[in-house]
Amino acid sequence: MSRTNFETLLEAGCHFGHLKRKWNPAMAPYIFMERNGIHIIDLHKTVAKIDEAAEALKQIAKSGRKVLFVATKKQAKQVVAEKATSVNMPYVTERWPGGMLTNFPTIRKAVKKMANIDKLMNDGTFSNLSKREILQISRQRAKLEKNLGSIADLNKLPAALFIVDVCKEHIAVKEAQRLGIPVFGIVDTNSNPNCVDFLIPANDDANKSIEVILDACCAAIAEGVEERKAEKVDTEAAGEGEKPARKRSAKARVEKEEAVAETEETKEEAKAE
């Protein structure tokens, strides 16, 4: 069953590409036609690619790993933050911090710094500082929260990146390629599809288009998370079932040892007589 359909994508305006003069020739297989100097994306291919990407995202979520969502363009920020939060995934919607992936330990230090400031606020250390120092630290905390708050729970490198507009987020794409992290991306007619592992050819400028695609992908992630939970419950239930059997075998072993001990005692008594 398809996760979305032609009509839904059409209504959301996913088919609108860029002006013909701005196109990337590598996108030719995904372009249906040209109308009034604008390229129209083949939505039948988009539907197939959404299904392919969603299935891969589901498997990543099922394995318990994280997908990092990246969208720093104005029209994508809020929808990406909402959708990523709904499936408990990290996201970057402010400036991409250079070295976010390739220099991950430094980013983690900055996140720890944020946690340390919170600790100072809670344990009363702040009351001993001057107003000026408190103001400086609070500003630093606010800046860290704005840039890194959404990735505070990302303790290790993500299993994949989901990018809206691979042209704008080219630094993130390069870092992921360098580390061999798979990239999922909404790719418009002006972008290079060869830099993305799982591409979704669609309009990456319209809020509605981005939302429809993210709905399908996040639904798949949610399914993966639920399946993981269900498997965990089944495993634990199976483990509980094994415990009584283990207890029985232990009891049988003790009984056997007691029987052997009794037999030896009887033999010893017979010898003594």
N, C-alpha and C positions, 0 to 999 in steps of 0.2 A: 504494500500500500504506500502511495506517495505521501510525503509529509506536507506538500503544498500542491497547488494546481495552477494552471495557466491563467485562469480568470482572476484569481487572488493577486497574482503577480502583476497582471495587466492593470488592475484597479489601483495598485500601489505605485504604478509608474516605473516598475523595475526595467521596462524595455527601453527607456530613453538613454541613449549613449551621449557621447560628446559630438561636437562639430566634426565634420569629415576631415577638415585640415588638421585636427588635433589627434587623430587616431594613431594607434600603434598597430602596424601591419600584422603583428603576431596574434592580434585579436580577431583576425579575419574569419576563422572557423566559427566564431560565436556571433557574428553579425548577420542578421536576417536580410536587411535592406537599408537603403538610405532614403530619408524623406526630408525635404526642405533643407538639405545640407547637413542633416543630423543622422547619425547612425542609429539604427533600431536593432536592439539585441534579440537574438532568437530565444524566446522564453521556454520553448520545449527543452532546449539544452540546459537552461537555468534550472528547471524543475529537476532534471536528472542529476545535475551537479549538487543541488541542495541535498538530495537524498543520499548521495555518495558521501558528502562532507558530514551530514548528520549521523550517519552510521558509524563513521570513524570517530566522531566526537563522543558518541554513546559508549564505544568500547574504551576510550580513554577514561571517561567518567566511571565506568564499571570497574576499571582496574584501580580506582581510588586516586588517580593523579589529577593534576590541575591544568586548566586551560586559561592562559592569560589573554584577556580581551584588550585590544588596543584601538583607540579612536580619539584623536585629539582635535578633529575638525568640529566646528561649532554645531552643525546640524546632527552630529552623531553622538556627541558627549552624553547627553542625558539618557537617551534610550539605551546606550551601551551600559551605562552605570546601573540603570534599573534592571536590565535583563541579566547582567552578570551577577548582581547582588541576589536576584531571585533564585539562582542555582548555586549560590555560595562560591563563586569563582572570582579570582582577583582581576583587576582591570586598571588600565592607565588611560585617563581622559584629559589629564593636563599635559604639560610638555613631557616628551619621552626623555627620561634621564639617560644621557649617553653612558654606555657601559652597563646598562641595567641588567643585561644577560652576561656579557663577556667579562664584566667586573662585578659579578654578583655579591661577593663577600663585602665589598665597600658599601653597596646598597643596603645589605643586611645590618651593617654597622650604624648607618643612618636611621634605620628603623628601630634599632636597639636604643639609640640616643633618644628617640621619641618616647620609648617605654620608660627610660630612666627619668626623663623630665616629668612624666606622669607619676612616677614613684615619689619624686621630690614634692610634687603638689599634694599627694595623699598623706605623706608621713609628717607634714608640718614643717619641713625644712624651709619652705618658702617664707614663713613668717619671720625668719631671721635675716632675710635679704632686704636690700633697699628697694624703693619703688622702681628706680631706674633698672636695676638688675632683673626684677620680676618682669618688667615690661619687655626687656630684651629677650629673656628666656621665653616668654609667652609668644612673642613674635616669631621666634625661631621654631617653636612648637607648631604654630599655625602654618608656617611655610612647609614644614616637614609633613604635616597632616594633609595639606593640599596636594603635594606631589607624591607622597608615598603612603598615605593613610589607607588607600584601597588595596595595597599589596602587603599590608602589615602581617597577614597570616601566611604569606608565601615563604616558607622556610627553606625550600630548595627550588632549583630551576623548574619552570613549568614543563609539562610534557608536550605542549603545543601552544602556538599563538593564533588567535583569531583576529584578523586585521580588517578594518574598514578603510578602504583607500590605500592600496599598497604603494602608490606614488608618494603620497604625503608621509607615510610611515616607512620610508625606504631604509632609514637607519635601523629600525627594529627588525625589518626583514633581513638586512645584512648580518646583524648580530645572530639572529636565529639560524641563518644558513651556515655561518661560521661554526656554530656549535652543533649543527645537525638536528636542530629542533624543527619538526614539521610546521609549516605555515598554512593556515586556512585563511582565505581572503576573499572579500567582495571586490571583484575586478571590473573596472569600467573600460570603455573602448579606448581610453588614452593610456592605459596601464600595460605593463609587461606581464603576461600570464605565466611566463617561464620561471619567474622567481617564486612562484607559489606552488605548494604541493597539492593542495585541495582548493581549486579556484571555483568561485561562484560568479559567473558573468552576469552583472546587473548594474543598475544605476547606484552609484555610491554617494550621490549628493542629496537625494531626497530622503527626508526623515522617515516617511511612510515605507519606502522601499527597504531601507535598512531595518526597520522594525519588523516587517513581514519575514525577512530572511532570518533575523535573530530569533523570532518566535519559534520557527521550525527547528533551528539548531539548539536552542536552549531547552526545548521540549525533549529533544533526543538526549541531552546531557542529564536532564531530570530523570528520564527513564533509566539511564545507565546507573545513576546513583541509587535509585529505588531497587534495581535488580541486585546491586551489590549488597544492599541492606538485607534483602530477602535471602540471598545466598548465605550471608553471615548468620542469620537466624536459623536457617536449615542446618548449617554446620554445627552451631551450638546445640541444637536439638539432638542431632546425631551423636554429639559428644556426650550429652546427658544420658542418652540411651546406652552408651557404651559403659558408663560408670558402674551401673549395677552388675553388669557382666564381669567387669574387672573385680568388683567386690566379691562376687561369687567365686571366681577363680582363686582369689587370695584366700578366701575361707576354706576352699577345697584343699589348697596347698597346706594350710595350717593343720587341718584335720588329718591329712596324709602324714605330715611330720609327727603329729601326736601318736598316730597309729604305729608308725615305725618305732618311735621311742618306747611305746608300751611293749611291743614285740621284743625289743632288745632287753628291756627290764625283765620280762618273763624268762628269757634265755639265761640271763645272769642269775636269776633266782633258782632256776633248774640246776645250773652248774653248782651253785652253793650247796644245794641239797645233796 
